[in-house]
Amino acid sequence: MREIPLSKCEYDFIVKCIKEGKRLDKRNLQTVRDITISYKLDHGTCIVTLGKTKILAHVSAEMDRPKESRPQEGNLGIFVEMSTMGSPSFDPTKPGELGVELQRLLERSIVFSKAVDLEELCVRVGEQAWNVSLYIQILSHDGNLLDCSAIAAIAALSHFKRPDVTVIGKDVQIHSFDEKNPVPLVFNHQPFCVTFSFFDNGTILLNDPTKIEENCCNGKLILAVNKHREVCCTQMSGSIQVNSEHVLKCVNIATKKAKIFTELVKESIKNDKVAKDQNLKSSLTSSKSVTLVSVDKEANVYEMSEVKIVAETEEEEIEVDQNVTESTPETKLSWVMKNSENTFTAGEDAVKKDVTDTEAIVIDSDDDEEEATVTLQLN
């Protein structure tokens, strides 16, 4: 069944509301819809809802032979199922463009960024290793499938536990959960996808778009970021051009969202453990019930002025004197530095230049974690 396109009146109404700073669900432009994470009896099975968007994630593992190119590592595969349950426009026989894009972005943000330690999955080098499969099934589609799928994927992988094994010579014995405690996966980092939609030729930035807002936007910017300000994946779609200031603004917003999502998944795992101790069949954690004020307090906002840098927090305002005279002009410098083969660092610094323009002094903040610096991991 083909999706019914928007009419001209609907399109004009949505765009006009967004230009006025209003949305149909009464959210602000940067507000994310309510998130709930529920776990079931099996390890590695969860259902995540983002507003009316609902995703089911399931993780399974089996013993298999590792790849010849990487004999010391296990394998992690991601599979996306697009059924008519999620939307009447989905074709269950083939994933379509949306399914292929969703699967590739999840692979780039989780597998290619080495979020999970694959070497820990190896049992015998070149002979036996764990093959972990992550299945994503769309239950309801109301926009922003990628962000909801990324949260479901990280939550399911964090909740999953594989059987413990014992290696004696060439013999490998797989123990049941009753014999030995299961072993969780080892994470190097936890990336989360954050989607931004642009309206009015890129002048208006929108976070967490709904399905109808995605059909009206001029373009989208997708960032996969972890709480350490590392950008693991980026993708730009649409017919607009975005300057570096918009990109850095999106990265700063995405970093704060990644911290909130990390705290939410961590709290949901704790709640599920308490529920299992009470012999409950399932557990539910909502973003409304989790206190995330501490995450927002850690995020300092830095203002670059002509003679000082101001760090604003909720409790106090700290003024840092940089000993810069009023007659000395100050500008911002956007820079990119290559760290290794697959890692780049980008950001903005305040640069003080003298009249002769023969030298430049870079003014840095003392807080290395919250400065306007972004680390990019390229595939």
BELJOTA-V286262 format. One record per residue. OMEGA is omega in whole degrees, 0 to 359 (999 if undefined). Layout:
BEGIN
<<OMEGA> <OMEGA>>
END
This chain:
BEGIN
<<181> <179> <181> <181> <178> <175> <179> <179> <179> <180> <180> <180> <180> <181> <179> <178> <181> <177> <177> <179> <181> <177> <185> <180> <175> <176> <169> <184> <183> <182> <178> <178> <181> <182> <174> <178> <179> <179> <179> <184> <183> <175> <177> <178> <181> <175> <182> <176> <175> <190> <176> <175> <184> <183> <173> <179> <180> <182> <176> <182> <176> <180> <183> <178> <180> <179> <180> <179> <178> <184> <183> <183> <171> <184> <176> <180> <181> <182> <183> <179> <179> <181> <179> <175> <180> <180> <179> <181> <180> <176> <183> <182> <179> <185> <183> <182> <180> <179> <178> <178> <179> <181> <181> <179> <176> <177> <180> <184> <184> <186> <185> <176> <178> <177> <179> <179> <182> <178> <178> <180> <181> <179> <175> <187> <177> <184> <184> <178> <179> <175> <184> <180> <178> <182> <179> <179> <182> <180> <179> <184> <174> <177> <176> <179> <184> <181> <180> <179> <179> <177> <179> <180> <180> <179> <180> <178> <178> <181> <185> <175> <180> <177> <176> <182> <175> <182> <176> <184> <176> <181> <179> <180> <179> <183> <175> <180> <179> <181> <180> <179> <178> <185> <177> <176> <180> <181> <168> <175> <181> <180> <176> <180> <177> <184> <177> <175> <183> <178> <177> <178> <175> <181> <181> <182> <184> <180> <179> <182> <173> <183> <181> <177> <177> <179> <182> <186> <177> <181> <181> <174> <182> <179> <171> <188> <171> <184> <179> <180> <176> <178> <185> <183> <176> <175> <179> <179> <181> <185> <180> <176> <183> <180> <184> <179> <178> <181> <179> <176> <178> <179> <178> <178> <181> <179> <178> <177> <180> <177> <179> <180> <178> <178> <180> <178> <178> <180> <179> <177> <178> <180> <179> <178> <177> <179> <178> <178> <178> <178> <175> <184> <182> <178> <182> <178> <181> <177> <177> <185> <182> <179> <183> <182> <182> <178> <180> <180> <182> <184> <177> <179> <183> <176> <180> <178> <185> <187> <184> <173> <184> <175> <184> <174> <181> <186> <185> <178> <184> <180> <182> <180> <181> <178> <180> <181> <182> <182> <182> <179> <182> <179> <177> <182> <173> <186> <176> <182> <180> <179> <180> <184> <185> <185> <176> <176> <181> <179> <179> <177> <172> <185> <177> <180> <178> <185> <183> <179> <180> <180> <180> <178> <182> <179> <180> <175> <178> <181> <183> <185> <188> <178> <185> <182> <182> <176> <182> <174> <184> <180> <999>>
END
